[in-house]
């Protein structure tokens, strides 16, 4: 059940992050949106545990996953612009 829950939260977080972050060069499609949200959740879990926001057994929730997905999208956009021009 944990993997299914991660995929659901990842998709929702990725979709919200795509709505928050404007841009044409963002990944599209169900799978890429889900991977974006999951990557954001893992990123914010790592950052949160490093900064002491989360214990070792805690993971980032929906808000943390959205924040992480927005950061991943901004980084994605920076690399897309750099590779094109």
MODELLER restraints for C-alpha pairs under 7 A, 6 or more apart:
rsr = mdl.restraints
at = mdl.atoms
rsr.add(forms.Gaussian(group=physical.xy_distance, feature=features.Distance(at['CA:6:A'], at['CA:38:A']), mean=6.93, stdev=0.5))
rsr.add(forms.Gaussian(group=physical.xy_distance, feature=features.Distance(at['CA:7:A'], at['CA:34:A']), mean=6.47, stdev=0.5))
rsr.add(forms.Gaussian(group=physical.xy_distance, feature=features.Distance(at['CA:7:A'], at['CA:38:A']), mean=6.94, stdev=0.5))
rsr.add(forms.Gaussian(group=physical.xy_distance, feature=features.Distance(at['CA:9:A'], at['CA:62:A']), mean=6.47, stdev=0.5))
rsr.add(forms.Gaussian(group=physical.xy_distance, feature=features.Distance(at['CA:10:A'], at['CA:34:A']), mean=4.95, stdev=0.5))
rsr.add(forms.Gaussian(group=physical.xy_distance, feature=features.Distance(at['CA:10:A'], at['CA:35:A']), mean=6.72, stdev=0.5))
rsr.add(forms.Gaussian(group=physical.xy_distance, feature=features.Distance(at['CA:10:A'], at['CA:37:A']), mean=3.93, stdev=0.5))
rsr.add(forms.Gaussian(group=physical.xy_distance, feature=features.Distance(at['CA:10:A'], at['CA:38:A']), mean=4.36, stdev=0.5))
rsr.add(forms.Gaussian(group=physical.xy_distance, feature=features.Distance(at['CA:11:A'], at['CA:33:A']), mean=5.87, stdev=0.5))
rsr.add(forms.Gaussian(group=physical.xy_distance, feature=features.Distance(at['CA:11:A'], at['CA:34:A']), mean=3.99, stdev=0.5))
rsr.add(forms.Gaussian(group=physical.xy_distance, feature=features.Distance(at['CA:11:A'], at['CA:37:A']), mean=5.73, stdev=0.5))
rsr.add(forms.Gaussian(group=physical.xy_distance, feature=features.Distance(at['CA:13:A'], at['CA:37:A']), mean=4.89, stdev=0.5))
rsr.add(forms.Gaussian(group=physical.xy_distance, feature=features.Distance(at['CA:13:A'], at['CA:62:A']), mean=6.36, stdev=0.5))
rsr.add(forms.Gaussian(group=physical.xy_distance, feature=features.Distance(at['CA:13:A'], at['CA:65:A']), mean=5.77, stdev=0.5))
rsr.add(forms.Gaussian(group=physical.xy_distance, feature=features.Distance(at['CA:13:A'], at['CA:66:A']), mean=4.59, stdev=0.5))
rsr.add(forms.Gaussian(group=physical.xy_distance, feature=features.Distance(at['CA:13:A'], at['CA:69:A']), mean=6.79, stdev=0.5))
rsr.add(forms.Gaussian(group=physical.xy_distance, feature=features.Distance(at['CA:14:A'], at['CA:33:A']), mean=4.97, stdev=0.5))
rsr.add(forms.Gaussian(group=physical.xy_distance, feature=features.Distance(at['CA:14:A'], at['CA:34:A']), mean=5.84, stdev=0.5))
rsr.add(forms.Gaussian(group=physical.xy_distance, feature=features.Distance(at['CA:14:A'], at['CA:36:A']), mean=5.39, stdev=0.5))
rsr.add(forms.Gaussian(group=physical.xy_distance, feature=features.Distance(at['CA:14:A'], at['CA:37:A']), mean=3.99, stdev=0.5))
rsr.add(forms.Gaussian(group=physical.xy_distance, feature=features.Distance(at['CA:14:A'], at['CA:66:A']), mean=6.65, stdev=0.5))
rsr.add(forms.Gaussian(group=physical.xy_distance, feature=features.Distance(at['CA:14:A'], at['CA:69:A']), mean=6.01, stdev=0.5))
rsr.add(forms.Gaussian(group=physical.xy_distance, feature=features.Distance(at['CA:15:A'], at['CA:33:A']), mean=6.25, stdev=0.5))
rsr.add(forms.Gaussian(group=physical.xy_distance, feature=features.Distance(at['CA:16:A'], at['CA:66:A']), mean=6.63, stdev=0.5))
rsr.add(forms.Gaussian(group=physical.xy_distance, feature=features.Distance(at['CA:17:A'], at['CA:66:A']), mean=5.62, stdev=0.5))
rsr.add(forms.Gaussian(group=physical.xy_distance, feature=features.Distance(at['CA:17:A'], at['CA:69:A']), mean=5.82, stdev=0.5))
rsr.add(forms.Gaussian(group=physical.xy_distance, feature=features.Distance(at['CA:17:A'], at['CA:70:A']), mean=5.09, stdev=0.5))
rsr.add(forms.Gaussian(group=physical.xy_distance, feature=features.Distance(at['CA:21:A'], at['CA:70:A']), mean=6.55, stdev=0.5))
rsr.add(forms.Gaussian(group=physical.xy_distance, feature=features.Distance(at['CA:25:A'], at['CA:77:A']), mean=6.03, stdev=0.5))
rsr.add(forms.Gaussian(group=physical.xy_distance, feature=features.Distance(at['CA:25:A'], at['CA:80:A']), mean=6.60, stdev=0.5))
rsr.add(forms.Gaussian(group=physical.xy_distance, feature=features.Distance(at['CA:26:A'], at['CA:73:A']), mean=6.81, stdev=0.5))
rsr.add(forms.Gaussian(group=physical.xy_distance, feature=features.Distance(at['CA:26:A'], at['CA:77:A']), mean=6.53, stdev=0.5))
rsr.add(forms.Gaussian(group=physical.xy_distance, feature=features.Distance(at['CA:27:A'], at['CA:33:A']), mean=6.86, stdev=0.5))
rsr.add(forms.Gaussian(group=physical.xy_distance, feature=features.Distance(at['CA:36:A'], at['CA:69:A']), mean=5.85, stdev=0.5))
rsr.add(forms.Gaussian(group=physical.xy_distance, feature=features.Distance(at['CA:37:A'], at['CA:65:A']), mean=6.22, stdev=0.5))
rsr.add(forms.Gaussian(group=physical.xy_distance, feature=features.Distance(at['CA:37:A'], at['CA:66:A']), mean=6.78, stdev=0.5))
rsr.add(forms.Gaussian(group=physical.xy_distance, feature=features.Distance(at['CA:37:A'], at['CA:69:A']), mean=5.21, stdev=0.5))
rsr.add(forms.Gaussian(group=physical.xy_distance, feature=features.Distance(at['CA:39:A'], at['CA:69:A']), mean=6.76, stdev=0.5))
rsr.add(forms.Gaussian(group=physical.xy_distance, feature=features.Distance(at['CA:40:A'], at['CA:65:A']), mean=5.07, stdev=0.5))
rsr.add(forms.Gaussian(group=physical.xy_distance, feature=features.Distance(at['CA:40:A'], at['CA:66:A']), mean=6.69, stdev=0.5))
rsr.add(forms.Gaussian(group=physical.xy_distance, feature=features.Distance(at['CA:40:A'], at['CA:68:A']), mean=3.80, stdev=0.5))
rsr.add(forms.Gaussian(group=physical.xy_distance, feature=features.Distance(at['CA:40:A'], at['CA:69:A']), mean=3.91, stdev=0.5))
rsr.add(forms.Gaussian(group=physical.xy_distance, feature=features.Distance(at['CA:40:A'], at['CA:72:A']), mean=6.22, stdev=0.5))
rsr.add(forms.Gaussian(group=physical.xy_distance, feature=features.Distance(at['CA:41:A'], at['CA:60:A']), mean=5.88, stdev=0.5))
rsr.add(forms.Gaussian(group=physical.xy_distance, feature=features.Distance(at['CA:41:A'], at['CA:64:A']), mean=6.40, stdev=0.5))
rsr.add(forms.Gaussian(group=physical.xy_distance, feature=features.Distance(at['CA:41:A'], at['CA:65:A']), mean=3.91, stdev=0.5))
rsr.add(forms.Gaussian(group=physical.xy_distance, feature=features.Distance(at['CA:41:A'], at['CA:68:A']), mean=5.86, stdev=0.5))
rsr.add(forms.Gaussian(group=physical.xy_distance, feature=features.Distance(at['CA:43:A'], at['CA:68:A']), mean=5.92, stdev=0.5))
rsr.add(forms.Gaussian(group=physical.xy_distance, feature=features.Distance(at['CA:44:A'], at['CA:60:A']), mean=6.13, stdev=0.5))
rsr.add(forms.Gaussian(group=physical.xy_distance, feature=features.Distance(at['CA:44:A'], at['CA:64:A']), mean=5.88, stdev=0.5))
rsr.add(forms.Gaussian(group=physical.xy_distance, feature=features.Distance(at['CA:44:A'], at['CA:65:A']), mean=6.41, stdev=0.5))
rsr.add(forms.Gaussian(group=physical.xy_distance, feature=features.Distance(at['CA:44:A'], at['CA:68:A']), mean=5.19, stdev=0.5))
rsr.add(forms.Gaussian(group=physical.xy_distance, feature=features.Distance(at['CA:45:A'], at['CA:59:A']), mean=5.27, stdev=0.5))
rsr.add(forms.Gaussian(group=physical.xy_distance, feature=features.Distance(at['CA:45:A'], at['CA:60:A']), mean=4.91, stdev=0.5))
rsr.add(forms.Gaussian(group=physical.xy_distance, feature=features.Distance(at['CA:48:A'], at['CA:54:A']), mean=5.37, stdev=0.5))
rsr.add(forms.Gaussian(group=physical.xy_distance, feature=features.Distance(at['CA:49:A'], at['CA:55:A']), mean=6.04, stdev=0.5))
rsr.add(forms.Gaussian(group=physical.xy_distance, feature=features.Distance(at['CA:49:A'], at['CA:56:A']), mean=6.36, stdev=0.5))
